[in-house]
Amino acid sequence: MNLEAAVLGDMLVVHVDADRIDAACAIQFKDRMREVAAGAPSRVVMDLARVRFVDSSGLGAIVAVMKFLAPARRLELAALTANVAKVFHLTRMDNVFTIHAEVPGTGMDHGG
Amino acid sequence: MAADAELQRKAGPKQAGSTGRPIRFVAEVEAQPLAVRMLLYALLKRLEHHIGPADAGSIELVLAEILNNIVEHAYDEGRAGALEVVAELRPAALDCCVRDWGRPLPDHAIPLGGLPSTAVAIEDLPEGGWGWALIRDVARDLRYGREGECNVLQLAIPLSFD
C-alpha cells in the first residue's frame, strides 16, 4: 500500500494512494502509517480522497492509527468519498474524528 | 459477461428485470481476505450497468462484512474452507444467499449487532465490532440456518438506483 506523506506547515499530510482499506490490507496499512508518521508534527491529516471503500477492518485500522499517534499527535481525516463517509456515519465514528471536506489549506488540489 | 452486459444496456432501462432475464451472480471461493476482495470486484463488475454508485457501496459493504466474518470466525486461521455467494438482482433489491462450511454462528443466531460505544477515552476506542451493526443497518430480511454442516445466510440489500 502506497502512502505519500508531506509536511505542510504544522501538519503531516498523508495521501492514501489506494482505492480500499479493507480486511486484506488493514495490517499493512497500520504498519505503513506507523513508518510514515514516525517523528510527525502534532497534527496528522489523512487524505482519503482516493479511497472509495472502507470496511470495518479498515475502520478499525484507522482507529488504531489514531490510538498510536495519541496523545502527542492528533489524527484528522480529509476528503472522504461518499461510501466511506457512510461507514463513518453508520458506526458513529464521525463523532470521534475531526473530518475535513478537503485537506486544510490546499483547496481541491490533491496532486501534491 | 461483457457481451451480456452490453446486450442488457441496449435492451433499455437499467432497472432489473426489465428484460425478463434475471441478472444472477454465483461464485465460490476460498475463505481468504484477498479472495473475498476479488469476489466483490467480480460481483460489482457483473452489476455495474444495472445499479448506481450508492447501491454498489451498500452491496460491497454488506457482503464484505459478512464474508470477512466467515474468514475470521467460521474457519480457523490457516485452515480455510470455501464460501459461496449467490446473488440475484430484483426490481428493488439484491437478493443474496451466502453459504460456508465452517462453525455455526454463536447460539445459532444472527448477532444483535449493537454499536460499540464511542463515549470513551481515545485509548479505549473500539477497533472492530461494527460488522453486524453495519449489516443490519443496510440489509433486510436476514435469515440464518444450518443445512447439515453448512451455514446459510439469506438477505436482501435494498437498492435505490441512485
Interface residues (C-beta under 8 A of the other chain):
Chain A: R20 D22 A23 A24 F53 D55 S56 S57 L59 G60 A61 V63 A64 M66 K67 A70 P71 A82 N83 K86 V87 L90 T91 R92 M93 N95 V96
Chain B: P33 L34 V36 R37 P53 A54 A56 G57 E60 L61 A64 E65 N68 V71 E72 L115 T118 I122 E123 L125 P126 E127 G128 G129 W130 G131 A133 L134 D137 V138
